[in-house]
């Protein structure tokens, strides 16, 4: 949101229009004893130049010049400068909440384009644009599957992002929708199909699996779909790395796809903002949470857009709503849309190929430094690795001294993988940075 300063004269004019004598009159409804009487204990105001200098200095201290091999659901990709140039154009800055289509065509158009691109990338028929992030899209997909099947049990892969599972546990606790965790194969890192087959029954609403999963391993989606559908359960496929969609086959066998588009034009600074998505087959459209923009014609026969298939309960009777997630994330969706349009079909594939090749080059470099990959399954731009001799924390400490942000210690979420790191290489990784990171593994192994 832009800062819009007002001069003293403009403020006086605003007070006059409101029939107020001063700023104090704005707070007349608040009892005097509840108001802050003394000035806040904060430094005096600074100029724009001073503020910019301050934050640029903090940025240099915190992150500038660091190589990054940390993924785990938040990925460091190049963000073209044109994103902000397009996203802040006036044509898109229409009403925040697009209930009134006649004054909201700018934002409705961009949401429609976003939905279309998401559907094309995921292989689904329709997508919405109202998920906060991947972690909240996942339980929404689970609850949607329960409504469709009228069943009340979910099977969730343990290789699904642990923090996504934590959010899902919070939802499930108050929805009466128990979920069970499915094991992963300790050799491949993929979902244990035998465990899935043994747990499936007539009360299972859906199987939730992430691909590439939290370990970066690509799951056998087709085989999982066959098992789930054989028992009448739906398949929900989840992803946290959107760049993989440029190369991997769309999960067309899925019934619902949920995930995260943070990789498309949103830097992982300060935890967000993120871009959750949810897409599905046409036959399940009416059980989809959030907002949906549809194409229509106006009174003059011109192409136009409006909110469609959206009940009033979604907005004003929240206790009866399909979902309480109905906010309009048009700005973050617009940025992702500009990014996808900028790269295009070929560009997205080239991006994915760069990620794949650099991750496999990194894996080879770490193997040459004595490290081992605990899983044999195919991976995209992220993988688990176990340092030889040295611990995960020792490797990361050495890396930080060289201005390298290392991988995630998997022992934080998976005790059996303590000492192993989850590392990631995107298109931003340079050869010399990869070799420097491998040297950290080598030094840790040598003691």
N, C-alpha and C positions, 0 to 999 in steps of 0.2 A: 504494500500500500504506500502511495506517495505521501510525503509530508507537504501539506498545503498551508503555508504560513499566512496569518492575517495581520494586517497593520492595525494600530490603535483606532484609526478612523473607521476601518471596516468593522471592527468589533463594536464601536459605538453605534454604527448604523444597524448592525444585527440586534443589539440590545433594544434600540428604538423600535424596530420592527416587531419585536416580541413584547414590547411594553414593559421592559425592565430598566431599572436605573443603573445596575452594575452587575458584575459577575456574581456577587454574593447572592443576588436575588434568584439565581439559578438553583440555589440550594436551600431556599426558604422552607421547603417541606421537610428538611432534615432538622431535628431538634438541635439547638445550639450546643448542648453539652456533648453531643455525639460527633461534632465536627472537629477536625484538626485545627487547632488554634495557632500553633507555632509553625514556622517554616520547616519544611523537610530538611533533614540533615544530609544534604547532597551538595556536591561542588557547584559553583555557578556555571551558567551556560557557556558553551564553547562555540567557536565559529565552525562552519562546515569544513574548512581546511584542517583545523585542529582535530576534529572528529575523524576525518579520513586518515590523517597521519597516525592517530592512535590505533585505529583498527588495522591499518596496514602493518604497523609494527607488531601488533599481536598476531597477525597472520604469519609474519616472518618467523616469529618465535615458535608458533604452533605447528605449522605445516609446510610452509614454502620450501621447495627444494627437496622434499622427502619423496622417495620412491615408495610405492604402496603395493604390498602383496597380500593385503587383507580383504577378504570378501565377506562370506558368511551372511549374505542377505543384503549387504550394502556395498555396491560396486563402484569403483573409480573408473569412469569413462570420460573421454574427451567431450566437452560440451561446446559446440560451435557458438560463436558470438552472435550469429544471426538470430538465435532463439529469442533473446530478449528484444531485439529490434522488431521482430514480427509480433511477438506476444503482447507487447505494450502499445500496439497501434490502436487508434480510437475505434476502428470498426468492430473490435472485439470487446470493447469496454462498455457493454450495455448492462442492463439490470443484473444485479448479483443473483437474485432468485427469479428464474425465468417462467413464472406462472403466467404472465401476460405476454403471449407470443408477439403481439403487435409492437411491443417495445423491446423485445429481446431477441431479435433475429440474429444478431451477431454471435451471442454466446450459444444460442441453440444450434446455429450452423456448425460451430466448432465442435460441440458435443456430438453432433450427428457424424461428423467426419471421424472423430476419435472412435466412436462405436464401430463404424464401418471398418476401420483399419484393425481394430482389436479382433473383430470377428474374422477377418481375412487371415490374420497371423495365427489365430488359435484353431482355425478350422471349424468354428462354431457358426451357427446361423445368426445369432443376435448377441449383442453385448450391451452392458449399461455403462454409466459413467459416474457412479456415486459411491464408490468404496473408498474409505479413508486410506487404506494401505493393504498390503498382502496379508498381514496378520489378522485383520478383521474380515477380509474377504473369505478366508478359509472357514471360520465357523458359520458365516452367512451361507456358504455353499452347503455345509453340512445340514443346517436347519432347513434349507430349501429342499434338499434331497429327502429329508424326513417328511416334509409336507407332501411331496409328490408321491412317495411310496406308502405313506401312512404307517411307517415303521419307526422304531425308536432306538435303534442301536447303530453305532458307527464304528468302523474298523479303520484305525489311523496308523499309517506307517511310522515306525520309530525314526526312520530316516527323514521324516518331515522336519522342517526347521524347528528346533526346540522352542523358540520363543513364539512361533505360530501355535505350537501345541499348548503352550501356557495360556495364550489368549483363548484358545478353544476350550480349555478346561474351565476357565472363568465363565464363559458363555454356558457351557454344558451344565455347570453346577446349578444354574437357575432356570434352565430350560427342561429339566427332566429328560435329558438326552445323553445317556451314558455312552462313552467311547472306550474302546479297547485298543491297546497298542500292538501292532504287528512287528515281529522281529525282522531284522535284516540279515542277509547271508554274510557271515564274517569273512568269507573268501572274496566275494565279488563286491560287497557293499550295496547290492541291490535288495529289493524286497524279497523276503523268504516266501516263495510261492507255496511251498508245502504248508507253512504256518497259516497263510491266507486261506488255503483250501480247507484246512481243518476247522477254521473259525467261522467260515461262512455258514449261514443258516437262514431260515425264512423270516427272521425278524431283523435282519441287517438292512438298513436303509441305504448305506453307501460305503464304499471303500475310498479312502483318501490317500493319495500317493503323490509325492513330489518328484518331478523329473525336469532337469537334473535335480537329484535330491540334495540334502544338506551336505553330503560328502562330495558333491559334484558329479556323482555317477548317474548316467542315463539309465532310466528304468525300462523294463520290457512292458510298455504300456499295453500292447495288444494282448499279451498273455494275461495280464491283470484284468483287462476288460472282459475277456472270455470267461474267466472264473467268476467275476462279480455278476455278470449278466446271466450266467447259468443259474444263479440262485435268486434272480430277480432284484438284485441290488444295483444301484447306480454307481458309476465310476466318476470320481472327482479328481481331476489332474491339476496339480498346483505347480507353479514355478516361482522362483524368486529372482532369477537372472533372465531378464527379457531378451538380452542379446542372443540367447540360445535359439530363439524363435526364428532367427535369420538363417539357421542352418539345419536344425533338427526338423523332422517331419512333424507337422501339426498333429496334436493329439485328437484326431478325428473320432477315435473310438470312445472318447470320453463323453459323458452326458453333461457335465458341467466343468468348466475350466476357471480357475481362480488364480490370482497371482499378483505380481508386483512389477510396475513399469518404471521404477526408480532409475534404472539404467538408461532410460531414454530422456536425456536432457536435465536430470535432476541430480546435482552433486550430493554426496552423502555428508554434507556439512551440518553439524549440530543436530543430526538425527532426522533430517527431512527437508522439505516436504516430500512425502511419498505418494505413489499413484496406484491405488488398488484397482484391480479389474475383476469382473465376473462376466463370463459368457456361457451360453448354453444353446441347446437345440430348440427349434421353434416350438415344439410341442410342450416345452416346459416354461414357455415365456411368461405366463401369468403367475408363476410362483417366484419369479425373479425379484429380489429386493432392490430398493433404490429407484433411481429415475431412469426413464427411457425417452429418448427424443425420436420422433417419427417424422417422415416427410409427407407433406400434404400440398394442397393448392389453396391460395387465398381467394377472396371474393372476386378478384379480377383474373383468376386462372393462372397466377404466377406461382412458381415453386416456392414453398415456405416450409417452416419447421415448427413443431410444437411438442410439448410434453404429451405422451400418450400412454394409455393403459396404466395410469397412475391414480390410485384411489385417494380420496380426501383423507382417509384414515392415516395415510402415510405422513401427512403434514399436521393435522389438527387433532386427531384422536389416536394418540400414539400407543395407548394400551391395546388397541385393536389392530395395529398396523402389522403388515407382513414383516417389516423391519424398521428399526429406529434409525437406520442409516439412510438419510435422504438428503444430506447436504450436497451442495453443488460445487464440486471441485473443478470448475471450468478452467481456471487458470493453469493448474498443473496438468490437466488433460490437454489444454491447448499447447503447452510447451512440448509434451510428448508427441502431439500430432504434427507440429512443425518439424520436430526431429525426424519422425518417420517419413514425412513428405520430402524433407531435404535429402535424406539418404536414398529413398526409393528402394525398390525391390533388390536391385543389384548391390546398392550400397549396404543394405542390411546384411546381405549374404557376405560381402567382403568384410564387414565388421566382425561377423561371427567367425569367419575363417581366420582373421587375425587373432582373435581371442583363442581359438583352438590351437593354432600353431605356436603361439607364444607360451601357452600353458604347457604344451607338450615339450617345448624346448626347455622350459623351466624344470619340468620333471626329469628330463635327461641330465640337466646340469646338477640337480640335487642327487640323483643316483650316482653320478660320477664323484660326488663328495661323500659317498658312503651311506646316504640315506636310503630308506626303503619305503615303497608305497604299499600300505597294508591291504589295499583292495585292487582286484584285477579287473573290475568292471570298467567299461568305456567312460571317459570323463570329458567334459567340455572345457571350461576355463578355470576349473577349481578342482583340487584333489587333496586327499589326506597324505601326509608324509611323516615318517618317523625318523628323527635324526639318529645317526650312529654315535653311540657313546654319550654325547651331550644331551641335556634335557631341552624341552621346548622353550622354557623360560631363558635358558642360557643362550640359545640361538637368537631369540628375540632381543635379548639385552645387547648382544654383539651387533645385531643389525641396527638397533636404535642408535648406537654409537656412530654408525656410518650413515645416519639419516635415512634409514630404511624401516618402514613399518612392516613388521613381520606378520605371520599368520596367527590364527586363533588356536589356542591350546584346547584341543577337543576334550580333554579331561574335565573341562568345566561342565559339559553336558553329558558326556559318555565316559564313565569311570574306566571302562575296559579299554578306552583309547587314550588314557592318561599318558602324556609324553609325546603324543602325536600332534602335528599341526595341520590345520586346514589352511592351505595357501591358494592364492588366486593370481592369475596373470591376465590382464586385459590388454587392449591395444595400446594403452599408455606405457606399458613396460618396455624399457630399452634393454638392448643386449648387455651393455655394461652394468646395468642395475641387476639384471638376472645373475650375471657372473659374480657380482659383489655379494649378492645374497647367498649364492652357493658357497662362497668363501667362508661365510659365517657358519654354515653347516660343517665345513671342513675343519675350521678352527675349533669348533665345539667338540668334534669327534677326536681331534688330536689332544684335547685337554689343555 
